[in-house]
């Protein structure tokens, strides 16, 4: 029975990502409502809702959902996940402000390694402001669960500053690699949707890179079957 439930859940995730890629908002939220009943993690349910609202251009609603997810992650002791959500919220609204005491409370719950990563994020922000793209990419690569969001910020800032297509493509590819590794198709579609609105050229680079990866994986599978 567990295997059947898992298969159904996997199909639902696939259909959800498919709806997002096609811009089918009503169907996407229909699939989301069904999927949410099979998820025991309410923080993830709120985070997924935020991703969907963001994909369909409802930024403020998305921020509200992400804030709920952040609180649930924090209250359940998943501090790094809470920080990762906050990083993601900053890619939507860089001016977003969380009360200092609130951040201090989260910081106190962190392990030494997690605190190092938070310090790394501050350095990442400084690198972005200074236009030090290589340095910013290094900080993003070491950011753990927040890496995907940080690469999103990097891509956004590079596009704003008119950085070369080669540099933008490198950042885009790193973001895609992270989402693929996480198996987060919905987050991937949200990223691609946002990218398409900002830069058709960057979106084309992203989709071509993603297709290339899918072909490579398909080729490896066929090779293994022959062996």
N, C-alpha and C positions, 0 to 999 in steps of 0.2 A: 504493500500500500504506500509506503514511504517513497518508493521508486516512482510510482505513478504520480504522486503529488509533486515530486520534484520535476518530472517531465512536463506536467501541466504548467508549473511555475516558469520553467525555462521557455516554453512556448509563449507565455504571457509577456515575458521580458522582451522576446523577439518582436512580438506584435506591437508592443509599446514603442520600441525604437523605430519600427517601420512607420507607425502613425506619425511620429514626430518628424521623420525625414520627409514625409509627404505633406506635412502641414495640416493634418486632419485632427484638429483640436478636439472636437466632440468625441470622436472615436478614441483618441488617446486617453482622455479622462475617463471614458467608459472602461477601458482596459485597466487603467490605474485603479479604479474603484474595486474591480474584481481582484486585482493583484494584491491590493492592500489588505484584503481579508486573509491572505495566506502568509502575511508577514507578521512575525511576533514583535518585531522591533519598531516601536512607534516613532522613534527618532528617524529611522530610515524612511518610514512612511511619509513623514513631514519633509524630509530632505528631497525625496523623489517628487513630491508635490511641488516643491520649490523649483526643481529642475524643469518640470513641465511648464509651469507658469512662465518661467524665464524663456523657455524655447519659443513660447507664443507671444512674447513681447510684453508680458504683464509683470514688469520688474518690481513694482511695489508689493504686489501680492506675493511674489517670489521671496522678497526680503522678509516678509512677515512669516512665511512658512519656514524659511531658513533659521529665523530667530527662534522659532518653536523647537526646531531640531537641535539647535545649539544648546538651548536650555535643557532638553531631555538628555543629550549626550553628557553635558556637565553634571546633571543631577545623578546620572547613573555611573559616574566616575570615569567616563571615557573622555578624558580631558583633551588628548591630542585630536580626537575627532571633533571636539567642540572648537578647538583652535582652527582646524582645517576648514570648518564651516565658516568661521569668521573671515578667514583669508578669502574664501570664495565670495562672501558678501562684499568684500572690498573691491573685487573685480567688477561688481555690478554698480556699486556706488562708492568710489574712493573717499568720499567725504563722510561716510558713515561713522558714527561715533558711539562707542560703548563706554558707559560710565567707568571712570578710573578704578573705583572700588570693585566693580564687577570683574574687570580684567585682573586686578590684584588677587581676587579670590581664586580665579582660574589659575593664575601663575603659582599660587601657593600650593596647589594640588599637583603640580607638575613634578616629574622626576628630574634629575640633573640633566639627562639627555634631552628631555623635552624642553627644558629651559634653554639649553644651547640652541635648539632649533628656533625658538622664539627670538632669541638674540640674532640668529641668522636672518630671520625675516626683516628685522629692523635694518640690518646691513643691506638686505636685498632692496628695500625701499630706497635707501640712500643711493644705491647703485643705479636704480631706475631713474631717479631724479637727475643723476649726473650723466646719464646716457652711457654708462659703463656696461654694455650689453653682455660681454663675456663674463664679467664679475657677477652680474645678476643671474646669469644662467648657472654659474657654479653654485650659488646659494640655493637656487631653485632645485638643482639636482640633489642637494643634501637635505631637502625639507620634509622627507617622509611623506605622510598622507597629504600634506599641503602642496606637494610638488606640482600637481596638475593645475591647481588654481594659480600658483605663482607663474607657471609658464603661460597661462592665459593672460595674466597681467603683462607679462613681458611682450607677448605678441601684440597686445592692444597698444602698449606704449611705443613699440617699434613702428607700428603702422601710423600712429599719430605723428611721429617724428620723421616719417618718410625714409626709414632705413632701407638699405638695399634688399631686393627680393631674396637674395641668397641667405642673408642673415635672418630674415623673417621666416623663410622656409625651414631653417634649422630649428628655430624655436617651435614652430608649428609641429614639426615632426616629433620633437621631444614630447610635446603635449599629447599627441596621438599615441605615441609609444606607451605613455603612462596609462591612458584610458584603456588601451588594448590589454595591457598587463593586468589591470583591475577588472577586466571583463565588463566594464561599465558602458554598455552600448547607448543607454539613454543620455548619459553625460557627454558621450562622444557626439551625439546628434545635436545636443544643445550647443556645444562648442562650434560645430560646423555651421549651425543656423546663425549664431552670432557673427561668425567669421564672414559669412556670405553677405550679411547686412553692411559690414564695414569695408570689405575688400573682396571683389570678385576674383582678383588675381590670386590672393592668398587662399581663398576657398578652393580654387582650382588646384593649387599646389597640394592642399590638404587631401582632396578627394583622389588625386592621382597617386599620392604617396600611400594612401589607405588601400587603393586597388592593388598597388604593387605588393603590399604586404599580404593581402589576401591571396594573390597569385602565388607568392612564395610559399605560403602555408599549404596551399592546394598541391603545389609541386612536391613538397616534402612528403605529404600524405600518400601521393601516388608512388613515390620512390619506395616508401616503406612497404606498401602493398606488394610491389614487385619482388622486393627482397624476401 
